[in-house]
């Protein structure tokens, strides 16, 4: 069973959630990170190699947010 999660925004709270999910590999088999600043996603990916699929996203753009959700579902 694939357990997917999409974390939009990896600032203070989002980065804590992402790190916790990365440690729970038996629960979350596919973790997607989306952030306006792509370099934050890249930094998280370097910290946890192989754990995240990363995306650049301005969540204020509803059409792009919906497109990303549809792409990963």
Backbone as CSV, one residue per row, in Angstrom:
resi,resn,N_x,N_y,N_z,CA_x,CA_y,CA_z,C_x,C_y,C_z
1,UNK,0.837,-1.180,0.000,0.000,0.000,0.000,0.884,1.246,0.000
2,UNK,0.565,2.191,-0.869,1.307,3.442,-0.934,0.616,4.469,-0.052
3,UNK,1.364,5.005,0.879,0.849,6.069,1.742,1.533,7.361,1.338
4,UNK,0.800,8.194,0.614,1.360,9.458,0.126,0.974,10.599,1.039
5,UNK,1.887,11.559,1.105,1.605,12.791,1.828,2.207,13.941,1.029
6,UNK,1.487,15.040,0.997,1.966,16.258,0.367,2.051,17.322,1.443
7,UNK,3.233,17.849,1.641,3.449,18.910,2.618,3.698,20.190,1.825
8,UNK,2.782,21.128,1.963,2.901,22.397,1.254,3.423,23.434,2.236
9,UNK,4.608,23.936,1.944,5.260,24.907,2.820,6.147,24.204,3.820
10,UNK,7.435,24.428,3.712,8.363,23.775,4.650,9.160,24.822,5.412
11,UNK,8.427,25.748,5.979,9.030,26.726,6.877,9.230,26.081,8.240
12,UNK,9.006,26.825,9.290,9.257,26.346,10.649,8.467,25.076,10.980
13,UNK,7.161,25.133,10.871,6.329,23.970,11.221,6.411,22.885,10.158
14,UNK,6.368,23.282,8.894,6.396,22.306,7.815,7.665,21.483,7.780
15,UNK,8.795,22.089,8.109,10.047,21.329,8.102,10.078,20.288,9.223
16,UNK,9.468,20.613,10.352,9.385,19.644,11.453,8.514,18.462,11.030
17,UNK,7.395,18.746,10.383,6.506,17.686,9.900,7.226,16.820,8.876
18,UNK,7.938,17.457,7.946,8.661,16.715,6.910,9.713,15.783,7.517
19,UNK,10.460,16.274,8.487,11.490,15.446,9.125,10.872,14.272,9.869
20,UNK,9.764,14.499,10.532,9.083,13.418,11.258,8.570,12.363,10.278
21,UNK,7.974,12.804,9.183,7.475,11.869,8.178,8.605,11.062,7.550
22,UNK,9.754,11.707,7.324,10.899,11.020,6.728,11.399,9.889,7.614
23,UNK,11.200,10.025,8.900,11.638,8.977,9.839,10.617,7.853,9.969
24,UNK,9.410,8.062,9.458,8.348,7.067,9.569,8.124,6.375,8.227
25,UNK,9.153,5.708,7.740,9.097,5.089,6.417,8.108,3.934,6.331
26,UNK,7.744,3.358,7.437,6.748,2.281,7.398,5.339,2.837,7.213
27,UNK,5.157,4.104,7.501,3.843,4.737,7.353,3.768,5.520,6.048
28,UNK,4.781,6.345,5.787,4.781,7.207,4.601,5.765,6.663,3.578
29,UNK,5.233,6.115,2.503,6.094,5.532,1.477,6.395,6.517,0.359
30,UNK,5.642,7.600,0.293,5.859,8.615,-0.740,5.575,9.984,-0.133
31,UNK,6.631,10.784,0.014,6.500,12.103,0.636,6.841,13.162,-0.402
32,UNK,5.913,14.076,-0.598,6.104,15.181,-1.535,6.209,16.472,-0.747
33,UNK,7.218,17.260,-1.065,7.398,18.582,-0.462,7.190,19.633,-1.538
34,UNK,6.426,20.655,-1.213,6.212,21.760,-2.143,6.427,23.063,-1.395
35,UNK,7.189,23.930,-2.016,7.483,25.213,-1.393,7.732,26.245,-2.477
36,UNK,7.452,27.485,-2.163,7.695,28.571,-3.120,9.189,28.710,-3.392
37,UNK,10.008,28.575,-2.342,11.460,28.659,-2.477,12.007,27.246,-2.654
38,UNK,12.347,26.912,-3.898,12.758,25.553,-4.227,14.017,25.132,-3.485
39,UNK,14.889,26.078,-3.173,16.140,25.734,-2.483,15.866,25.132,-1.104
40,UNK,14.764,25.498,-0.464,14.412,24.888,0.825,14.070,23.410,0.636
41,UNK,13.402,23.099,-0.465,13.106,21.693,-0.768,14.394,20.919,-1.030
42,UNK,15.290,21.540,-1.783,16.562,20.884,-2.094,17.384,20.638,-0.833
43,UNK,17.373,21.584,0.094,18.118,21.416,1.344,17.549,20.258,2.162
44,UNK,16.225,20.159,2.201,15.598,19.062,2.942,15.914,17.719,2.279
45,UNK,15.938,17.715,0.959,16.253,16.493,0.221,17.696,16.050,0.485
46,UNK,18.609,17.001,0.618,20.001,16.662,0.934,20.136,16.103,2.341
47,UNK,19.319,16.624,3.254,19.374,16.152,4.640,18.828,14.736,4.777
48,UNK,17.848,14.389,3.952,17.226,13.062,3.975,17.223,12.492,2.555
49,UNK,18.370,12.030,2.066,18.456,11.542,0.684,17.470,10.408,0.405
50,UNK,16.799,10.530,-0.733,15.893,9.475,-1.165,14.529,9.472,-0.510
51,UNK,14.262,10.419,0.373,12.988,10.416,1.098,11.907,11.268,0.449
52,UNK,12.293,12.280,-0.302,11.319,13.266,-0.749,11.281,13.420,-2.258
53,UNK,10.088,13.670,-2.755,9.880,14.191,-4.104,9.625,15.677,-3.896
54,UNK,10.347,16.523,-4.621,10.247,17.949,-4.336,9.644,18.706,-5.518
55,UNK,8.940,19.784,-5.184,8.229,20.578,-6.177,8.301,22.051,-5.791
56,UNK,8.380,22.904,-6.794,8.269,24.335,-6.538,6.808,24.711,-6.744
57,UNK,6.244,25.440,-5.778,4.827,25.771,-5.836,4.552,27.045,-5.060
58,UNK,3.815,27.943,-5.689,3.254,29.087,-4.983,1.818,28.690,-4.662
59,UNK,1.566,28.339,-3.436,0.256,27.820,-3.034,-0.857,28.855,-3.181
60,UNK,-0.510,30.116,-3.370,-1.527,31.128,-3.642,-2.110,30.974,-5.043
61,UNK,-1.414,30.249,-5.894,-1.908,29.977,-7.239,-2.730,28.690,-7.182
62,UNK,-4.031,28.855,-7.130,-4.938,27.722,-6.933,-4.823,26.707,-8.065
63,UNK,-4.752,27.171,-9.296,-4.666,26.254,-10.437,-3.416,25.385,-10.361
64,UNK,-2.278,25.984,-10.006,-1.043,25.208,-9.873,-1.117,24.218,-8.717
65,UNK,-1.752,24.622,-7.628,-1.887,23.727,-6.476,-2.758,22.525,-6.818
66,UNK,-3.858,22.764,-7.501,-4.732,21.668,-7.927,-4.006,20.756,-8.896
67,UNK,-3.262,21.330,-9.838,-2.512,20.529,-10.804,-1.485,19.628,-10.121
68,UNK,-0.817,20.150,-9.106,0.161,19.343,-8.380,-0.524,18.206,-7.634
69,UNK,-1.617,18.500,-6.985,-2.349,17.455,-6.260,-2.784,16.351,-7.231
70,UNK,-3.315,16.722,-8.377,-3.759,15.729,-9.366,-2.581,14.922,-9.901
71,UNK,-1.431,15.577,-10.065,-0.254,14.901,-10.604,0.278,13.829,-9.647
72,UNK,0.160,14.056,-8.355,0.742,13.090,-7.407,-0.268,12.100,-6.843
73,UNK,-1.556,12.285,-7.131,-2.541,11.351,-6.562,-2.536,10.021,-7.232
